[in-house]
Amino acid sequence: MDEFQNEIARNIESLGKDKDVQGLSRIWSRETNRNKYTYNFAWLGRPIIQYPQDIIAMQEIIWQVQPDLIIETGIAHGGSLIFYASILELNAACGGPKDAGVLGIDIEIRSHNRKAIEEHPMFRRISMIEGSSIAPNVVAQVKEKARSRERVLVCFDSNHTHQHVLSELEAYAPLTTVGSYCVVFDTLIEDMPADLFSGRPWGPGNNPKTAVREYLKTHPEFEIDRSIEHKLLITVAPDGYLKRVS
């Protein structure tokens, strides 16, 4: 088994150094995003709006970390909440934390999405807060829910502007426990053409990746785990898988 894991590590290292395959992956992401590729998938019946590759990466992280709380900003249709809850259910069946839960925050939870989430079999592991993720009263509620938890995983997937994501990082990244991850989705925006985001307040120069860069300047307790993006090749979160190391 050790030799197999060493082989995997060598494979990932080689992929990270292969400029051609990195470039092809970037081109693939650019062209498929013109047709909203990430909108095409669902998890247990709910739209998840993620690359399948990132879904697999999050499953691996959850298994590795064994969190008893996953915090995610941005709910949309609720697919990610259902996904996280289902993996926590599997973890519990395999001996993981029995009371692990998912906390979702969104400035607006539309009634039809709320109804679908609340009626889903996985809802028993889910709680939701409606309000801006950076509003002081919402931040206070989230911190209270995280206070008694032992292993916390944090994910950002709401408003993708630089300032909003930076404010989320400042508010919630410290809740990430050592050895766990703070995952900042949609850092890929920085590497895509501006015309893909017409009508949006974010784009190249103003997005989650620029926020990550600024945050990491003063927070050495986090490091970018580039082995994940090198393994995936196709990801919405290049430089966005932040591991808390201290």
N, C-alpha and C positions, 0 to 999 in steps of 0.2 A: 504493500500500500504506500509506503514511503517513497518508493521509486516511482510509482504512478503519480503521486503528488509532485514530485520533483520534475517529472516530465511535463506536467501541466504548467508548472511555474516557468519552465524553459520555453514552452509554447507561447505563453502570454508575453514573456519578455521579448521574444522574437517579433510577435505581432506589434508590440509597442515601438519597435525600431524600424518596422517596415513602412517607409514613407509612401510607397505606392498603394498599399492596401488601406492606409490611413486616408489617403487622398480619395480613393474610390469610395470609401465609406462616407466621406463628407459630401461627395457629389451625389451619392445615392440619397442621403438625407435631404439634401437641397431639393432634388427633383421630386421626390415622393411627397415632401411637405407642401408642394404646390397643389396637391390633391388631398390634403388633410389626411395623410396616411394613418396617423395615430387615432383618428376617430373611428376606425373600422373594426375595433375589437371590443369584446365584452368579457366580463368575469362573472360567472354564475348568474348571467342574465342582465347585468348592469353595464352600460358603457364605461370603459375604464380610461380611454384617451391616453394611452401610453404605448411605447414600443414594446413588443413582446420580449425583446432583449432586456429591457429595464425591469419588466415584471419578474423575469427569472433572477436577475441580480438581486432584487429586493427579497425574493424568497430565500436566496442563499444567505443574505445578510440577517434576515429574521431567524433562520435556523442557527446561524453562528452566534448571534447576540442573545437569543432567547429573551426578548424584551417582555416585560409585563405591562408596558404601556407604549403605544405608538401614537404620536401626535402628528396630524397632518393639517396644514392650512390649505384651503381649497377643496370643496366637496364636489361641485358640478353634479353629475348624475349619480355619484356615490360608488362607482365601480372600484375605486382604490380602497375605500373603506371596507367594502365587502371582501375584496381580495385580502387585505391585511387581517380582517377578522377570521377569514377561512383558514389562513395559514396559522394563525394563533390557535384556532380550533384543532388543527392537525398537530401542532406542537404540544398542546395539552394532552392529546391522545397518545403522544409519544413520550410523555413524562415531563413536558415543559410546564411553565406556570399555568395553574388551573384557572386563575382569575384574570388572566391577561386581557387587556381591552384596547380599543382604538378610540381616539378622541379626534373628531373632525371639526374644523372651524371654517365658516364661510360668512361673508358679509350678507349674502342672501341665499337661503335654502328654499328653492321654489317648492310650492306645495306638492306638485306631482312627484318631484324627486324625493321629498321628505316621506311621502306616503309609501313610495316604492322601497325606500331604505328601511323604514320602520316595519314594513310587512315582510321583509326578507328573513329567512331562517337564521342568518348570521347576525341579525340586529342585536341579539342578546349580548354581544361583545362590543357594541358600538354606542357611543354617546356623541352628541353634537352640540355645538354652541353657535348661535347665529349672531353675527356682529363682525366688525372689522378685526382682523387678527392682530392689529397693532394698537387697538383701543386699550387704554389702561385697565378698564374693568374686565375686558376679555382676557388680557394677559394675566391679570390677577386670578381669574377663574382657572386658567390653564395651570398656573403655578401651583395652585391649591390641589388640583387633581393629580399633579405629578409629585407632590411633596412626599407621599408615603411609598412611592414606587422605587424598586431597586434597580431596574434596567430600563432606560428610556431611549427610544429611537424617535428622531424628529425628521419630518419631511415638509418641504415648502413647495406648494404648487398653486398659488393664488395669483394675486397681482404681480406681474413680472417686471415692474419698473425697478430701477436701481435702488431708489430710496425706500420703496416699500420692502423689498427683500432684505436690504441692509437693516431696516428696523425690525423685521422678523428675526434676523440672525441675532441682533442684540438682545431681543426679548426672550427667544426660545432656545437658541443654540446652547446656552449654559445649562439647560435642563438635560442635555445629552450626557449620559453617563460614560465614564471612561471605558474604552473598548467598544463603544457603540458608535453609531453614525448619525450625522446630520446631513440629510440628502437634499440638495438644492436642485430641483428639476428645472428644465428649460434654459439651462446655461447655453444650450446650443444656439440660442438667438444671436449671440455675439458673433457666431461664425457663419451666419446665413445672410443672404442679400436683404437689404432694407425693404425691397418691394414685397417681401413675403408678409410684412407686418403693417401694411398700409391701413390706416384707420385705428391702429393700436397705439397706446401711449408708450410702448416699449419698442426697442429695436437695437441694432448694433450701436454700442456706446452707452446704452441705457437699459440694463437687463440683469438677470440674476448672476451672470458670470462676472460682470463688473462689480457687483455688490460683494461677491465672494472674494474677489481680489482685494478689495478695500478692507473687508473684515479680517482676512488672514494676516494683514500687515501688523495687527496689534493683538492677535490671538494665536500664539504658538501652540496652544493646547490642541489645536486642530491641524491635521495634515490631509492633503488631497491624496486619496488612495487611487492612484492612476492605474493600478493593476486591474481595477474593475472596468474602466473604459477601454483599456487595451484588450481585455478579454472579450468585451461585447462588440467592439468596433462601431456598432450602430447604437447610439444612445442619445437621449435628449439631455443628458447631464454630464457632458465632458467637464472635468474639473469640479464637478458638483457632489461627488461622493466624498464627504469630509469625515474622517475618522477622528474621534477624540482620543488622544494619546496620553493626556495628563490632566 
